[in-house]
Amino acid sequence: MSEGDNNLKTTTVKDVKQLGTFAALASLSYVFWICGGMEMVERLAYYGVRSLASLYGTNPKSSGALGLTGTEIGFILSTWLLIQGLVPVFTGGIADRFGYKETIFVSTATKIIGYLVMAWFPSFMGFLAGAWILAFGTGIFKPGIQGTIVKATGRHNSSVAWGVFYQTVNIGGFLGPVLAGQLRQLEWSYVFYACAAIISLNFLLLLTYKEPDKEERLAHKAKVKSGEIHQDSLLVDSIKELSNPILLWYMLLFSGFWFMLYIYWDLGPLYFRDWVDTSVLVKDVWGTEGPGAFSRWFFVLSQDGTRVMPEGMVNINSLLIMLICFLVTGWSARMKAANAMAVGTFLASAALLLLGGFNAAWVMVFGIVIFSLGEMLSSPKCLEFLGNVAPPQKKAMYLGFSQLPFAVGAFIEGMVGQITYEKYASKDTLSREMLLQNGMSPEEVKSIPIGDAFQVLVDMTGQAEWALTNQMYTANDIGSVFYIFAAVGIVSAFGLFLYGRWTYRFAMSQQADAQAAK
């Protein structure tokens, strides 16, 4: 048994008393906050583009977007996330061996190029190339940052630390769509240029960054070079660690959570755009006077202030995490990691069921709140779990492994989610079917640009837009597609619960055997 295997099997469920929320906050070092700042900047730029990707892909060309089919944008999104998830499996080991600071620098430069390619080439191939470059840069960035967080914290404060880190992530995740939601109403390319400028700020933060345990890493490297320690190649080493059943089952089960998360991020904007009348929210919150300039910006409203934009609805999730994540994770410190992940995955599944059952704006808000609570329980805990079980010289490698379930879940979602939505729930698709039923020829329907079919239907029928929308929603059982997606999460939640019981019993058995051998 290797040192890494033994560490994984005996520390998975070992209980360590955690500090209280505020004591844990006071114990965090300056390098932790520098990493939080770099992650916030990176996420601000990343989600400025990622939260709008499905809208940019499927909105009509007449609006400055790409006018792609669901299959085309699904291919871009799925391969984007697959690359982003697979790259850290190998770059995590590179970061451990060659330095976190160096890999963060390379990733920042790579991501700038990705955003600029998106701006310069507004086409299917341009967006695809930019997405792949951005995915590669993101895959390099993650292990170095997360490996630093592991080394800058301990078992006594890790639950709160990862919660706070996830909270800073969502400050960027919230502000990115806020900024992009306004810029894209002016011109889509402004979004990509702004994100390239924002990510470049990490070069400045890197000047203040100091890698924890750098001397230990260099000493280990010197021993490997002298032959005192044998070190496998990165590929062999990664495969050896991944062969551990505890890691394999974790990755399979947690893929279901990431599948649901990206159903929300990718299909949520389309669902809210097509079927939810968000003007109700504006009227109920701001009344007849309407929102002021700051509210229109902060809550991502339309420029005339009459409705919440689709990305503004999705962004409620990041707003909640930004405000209360440290409180939720402080409470979840009392739970074993697998149990917290199981409960969180179940709540996210319940939220998708709620979103699928209704299209009323306030019900959507309630569903987003439930989904956000589930995410706050699940996502930070998965990072804490892998960080705590990783061997000392393989922290970034193990945090890189956390991206594998992300890659699997997000890749499947990108393909299945977009194609399923386009076929069974897209307003554009259903509008074309109604145009055919109302006497328009197949050739005439086919000639309508993607995204414009509903307006043609409105002009043909003479009905008010939202009256026609509600008629179509009721007749086609739109929300049922979310029931299928939620079922994946429910199965994953149950599997995570059983996984937690298995790993706990296994670790207790290992500890008993170790004590008996003494």
N, C-alpha and C positions, 0 to 999 in steps of 0.2 A: 504493500500500500504506500503510495506517495505521501509526502507531507501535505500536499494540497487536499488529497482525499480524506486524510485523517482530520484535518482542520474542518472540512465541510461537514463531516458526519458527527462531530462532537460539539460543534458550536451552533448548529442550526437552531436548536431550541433551548440552549442553555440560558437560564434566566439571569439577567443582570439588572440590578435595581437602577431605574432611570431617575435622573434628577427631575424636579418639578419644572413646569414650563418656563418660568421666569429665571430660575437658577440655571437651567440649560441654556437659555438665551445669553445669560451673562458669561457663560463659560466658552462661548464660541470665539475663535481667534480671528485676527484681522484677515488672514489669507482666506478664511471661509467667506468673509464678506466680499473680498475682491472677486472670488469665483462666482458668488451670487450676482455681483454687478456685471461680470462678463457674460454670464448666462442670460441675465435680463436683457442686455443689449442684443445678444444673438437671437433670443426668442422674439424680441420686438421686431427685428428685421424679418425673421423667418415667418412668423405668423402674419406679418403684414402682407405677405404673398400667399402663404399656405391657406389662410382662412378665406381667401377670395379665389382660390385656384379653380374650383368647380364653377363659380360664377363667371370668371374670366373665360373659361373654356366654352361654356354653353350659352352665354348671353349672345344675342345676335350681333353680327358684324356691323350692323348699322349703328350700334352703340360703342363701337371701338374695340369690342371683344373679338374672340376668335370664331364663334359660331360653329363649334365642333359637335359631333354626335356624342352620346353617352359612352359608346364603345371607345371612341378616340380619347376623350378626356379620362376615361377609366384606365386606359393603357398608360397614359402619362402619369396619373396619380399612383397607380399600383407599382410601376417600375421605379418611380421616384422613391417610394417608401421602401421597396425591396432593397434597392442599393443602399439607402440610408441605414437600413437595419443590418445588412450583411457586412458592410465595411468595418464597423467597430469590432466585429469578432476577431479581426486581424490587427487593426490599428490600435486596439487596446493593449495588445502585447508590445507593439512598437513603442507606444507611449511609456510603458513600464521600463523598457530597455533603453530608450534614447532620450527620454525627458518629456515632461508634460508641457513645459513652456514652448518647446520647439514645435510640438504637434499643434498646439493652439494657434501659433503664428501661421503655420502653413494652412491650417483650415480657414482662418480668417481671409487670407489672400484668395484662396480657392472660392470661397462663398461670394466674394465681391465680383469675381469673374462671372459666376452663375447669374447673379442679378442683372449684370450688364448685358449678358447674352439675351436674357428675356426682354430687356428694354429695346435692344437693337434689332431683334428679329421677331416681330409679332406674327408668328405663324405656328402651325402645328410642330414643325421640326425645330423651330427656334425655341418654343416653350419646352419641348421635350429635351433638347440639348441643355438649356439652362437649368431645368429641373434635375437632370442627371449630375451636372457639375455641382449644383447646390447640395444634392444628396451626398455626393462624395465628400464635400467639405464638412457637412454636418456630421458625417460618420467619423471623420478624423477628430472633430471638436469634442464630441461627447465623452470619450474615455478619459482624456486628460483632465477635464473639469471635474467629472464625477470621481475619478481616482483621487484627486486632490481633496475633495470633500471627505472621502473615507479616511484619508490620512490625517486630516485636520480635526477629526472628531473621534469619539470613543463610544463604547457600548453604553456608557452612562448618559450620554446626551444625543445619541444617534437618531432617536425617533423624532424629537423636536427639531434637530438639525436638518433632517431631510424634509420635514414639513415646512420649515422656514425657507429652505432652498427651493422647494417646489412653489412656495408662495412668491418668491422673487422671480422665478420663472414665469409665473402667471401675471406679474406686473407687466413684463414685456409682452406676454401673450395677450393681455388686455389692450395695451396701448398700441400694439401693431395694427390690429383691425380698426381701431379708432382713427389712427392716422390714415391708413390705406382706404378706409371707407369714405373719407372726404376727398382724398386725392383722386381716386378712381372716378369720381363724379366729374372731375375736371378733365383728366386724361389718364388712361391706364399706364402709360410709360412712366408717369410721375411716381407711381408706386414703386417700381423697380429701381429707379434712380435714388429715391429716398432711402430704400432699404440698403442699397450699396453704400451710401454715405453713413448710415447708422452703424452697420457692422464694422466699419473702419475705426470706430471709436475704441474697439477692443485693442487696437495697437497701443493706445495710450494707457489703458488699464494694465496691459502686459508689462509696462515699465515698472509697475509697483508690485508685481507678482513674484513670489518666491516659492519654489517647489518644496513642500515638506519632505523630510527624509532624503534629500538629494545626496547627501554624503553617504548614506547607507546604500543608495542605488549605485553610486559610483564605486563604492567598495565592493559590492557584489559583482559589478561588471569587471572589476580588476581581477577578482578571484576566478571568474569564468575565463578570462583571457589567459591567466596563468595556468589554467588547467586544474586548479584546486577544487573547483565546482564544475560538474558537467551540466550543460544546459542544452536542451533539445532545440531544434529549429522552431520558429514561431508556429508553423503549420502543425507540426507533430505535437508540440506542447498544447496548442489549442484543442486539437482533436482528443488528446488524452484527457484533458480536463472535462471536455464536453461529454465524454463517454460515461460520466458518473450518472447513475439512474436518477438521483435526486435533482440534478440539473435538468436532465432530459424531461422528466415529468413536469417540472416547474415551467419549462419553456412551452410545452404542449398546452398545458392548462391555461397559462396566462395569455396565450395567443387570443383566447376568446374575449378577454377584456379589451385588448387593443383593437380587435375587430369592431367591437361596439363603440369604442371611443372615436374611431374614424368614420363609422357610420354617422355619428353625430356631427363631426367636423365637416365631412364631405357632402352628406345628403341633407343635413340640417339646413344649410343655406338654400338649397334648392326647394325643399319642402316649405320653408317659411316664405320664400319668394313666390311660389306657385299657389299656395293654399291658405295662408294665414293673413287675415286682415289686421295688420299691426297698427292701423290708425286708431283702433279702439284703445290701445295702451296710451297713445298720445293724448287722446281726449280725456281719458279717465285720470291721468296723472297731472296734466297741465291745464285742463279745462278749455274754456273758450279763448283765453288769452294766448295760449300756445307757448311753446318753449322758447327760452332765450337762446342767444348765440352759443353760450357755453354748453347748455344742455344738448343742443343739436349736434355739437362736436363730440362731447363726452359719451353720449349714448348712441352715437352713430345713427342719427336721424337723416332723413332726406333733406336736401338743401332748403326746401320750402317748409320743413318742420312738421309735415303732416303724418309721417309714418316712420316706424323703426325699420332701418334697412336690414336685410337678412343677416349680414355679418354682425349687426348690432344685437340681434336676438341670440345668435350663437355666443357672442361675447359676454353675455350675462354669466356664463360659466366661468370665464377667466376673472371677471369682476368679483364673484363670490370667493373664488380660491385666493385671489389677491388679498381679500379682506380678512378671511377667517380660517385659512388653512392651518395656521400654527395652533389654533385652538382645537381643531378637529384632530390633528396629529398628536397634540398633547394628551387628549383624551384616549386616543388609540394606542398610546404607549403602554396602556394596561393590557392590551390584547396581544396575543401571539401573531406574528406577521402573517402567517397563512390564513388565520381566522379573519384578520382585518381585510385581507385581499378578497376572501370569499364573500364577506358581507358587502364590501364595496362593489364587487362585480354584480351581486344580486340587486343592489339598489340601482345600478346603472341599467340593468335589464328591465326592472320595474318602470324606470323612467321612459324607456323606449316603448313599452306597452302603453303608457299614458299618452305619449306623443302620437302613437298610431291610432288611438281610440278617438281623438278629438282634433279639431283644427281651430278651436277658440283660443284667442291670443293669451288670455290669462291662464288657461290650462297649460299652454305651452311654457309659460314662465314657471309655473309650479313644477312641471316635469323637468325643466332645466335645473331647478334647485335640487331636486332629488338626484339627478344625474351627477351634479357637481359634488354632492356629499359622497356619493359612491366613488367618484374619482379621487377625492381627497383621502379616502380610506385606503384605496388600492394602490395608486401609482407611487406615492412616496414610500410605502411599505415594501414594494418590490425592490427598490433601490437600497433601502436599509437592509433588507434580507440578504441580497447578494454581497453588499459591502461588508457585512459582518462575518459572512462565512468564507470570504476570499482569503487565501494565504497572503502574508505581508508583501511578497514581491510580485503579486498578481492582482492587485486591486483594480487597476484600469482594465486588465483583461476580463475580469469577472463582470465589471460594470459594462464592458463591451458586450458580454453575453446577454445582458439585459435587453439588448436591442434585437436579439433573435426572435423572441415571441412577438415583438413589435413588427418585425419584418414579415413574419408569417401572417399575423392577423391583418395588418394594414394592406399587404399585397392581395390577399383574398378579398378584402373589402373593396379595394380599388377596382377589381374586375367584376365581382359579383354585385356589389352595391350599385355602381353606376349603371350597369346593364339592366339590372332588375328595376331600378327606378325609372329608367328611360322607357322600358317596355310596359310597365304597369301603373306608373304614378306620375309621369311627366305631363305637365299641362300642355306642352307643345305636342306631344304624341297623341294625347286624347283629343286635342283640338283638331288635329288632322283627321282623326276618325270621324268626328262630328261633321267636319266639312264635307267628307265623302257622303255621309248620311243625308246631308242637306243638298246634295245634287252636284257638288263640284267634282270635276273629273280627276282621276288619279294623276294625270299629267300636270294639271293646274296645282294640285296639292303639293306634288313633288317639287314644283318650281318655287314654292314659298321658302324663303331663307329660314334656317333653324332659329327658333326663338320668336318668330313673327306670326306663327299660325293662330295664336289665341286672339290677337288683335284683328286678324282677318275674320275670325269667327264672330267677334263682337260686332264688327261692321255688318256682317251678313245677317245676324239675328236681330240686331238692334237692342239687345238686352244690356242692362247695366253690368259692368265688369264683375262686381262681387256677387251679384245675384246669379250670374252665369257660372262663376267659380264655385259657389256653394252647390249649385245644381249638379255640376260635374263631379264634385267631391263626393256627394251622397250617392250618385248613380254608379260610381266606379270603385267604391270601397277602397279609397286611396291608402288609408293608413295601415291596411293589412300587411303591407310589405315589412313594416316595422315589427310585426309579431314574429315573423320568421327570424329576423335578426336578433330579437330579444331572446328567442329560444336558445341560440348559441351561447349567450351570456349565462342563462340559467343553468345549462349543462356545465359550463366552466365553473360557475360558483359552487355547485355541488361537488365537482371534482376537486376544487381547491380546499373545501372543507375536509374531504377524505384524505387529501394530500397532507394537510396539517396534522391530522391524527396519526398518519403513517410515519411521518418524519419525527414526530415527537416520540412515538414508541420505539422507533429505530435508534434514536439518539440515546434514550434512556437505557436501552439494551447495551449499546456500545459503552456507555459510562459504567454500567454494572460490571461488564466484562473487564474493563480496565481496572476497576477497584478490586475485583476478585484476583486479578493477576499480580497485584502488588504483594 
